[in-house]
Amino acid sequence: MINIMEEKYYSIDEVAELLKVAYLTVYRWIKAGKLEAVKAGKQYRITQVALDVFLTSDHNVKSKG
């Protein structure tokens, strides 16, 4: 029997709540290619891995200057 790991998926609302930002901010990150998401029907889903990559990258940090 094969043990398959379940991937955790978040909605835009859930990510916005976790990061304490607006829904539209998360949506814009997805559209800009800063946060990887999968479109399931009319909704986007963000994996835990994609969220971790986003949080550890400098994509979400505004450049100063």
Protein Blocks (a to p, Z undefined) as FASTA:
>chain_A
ZZddddddddfklmmmmnopafklmmmmmmnopagcddehjaccddfklmmmmmmmmklp
cceZZ
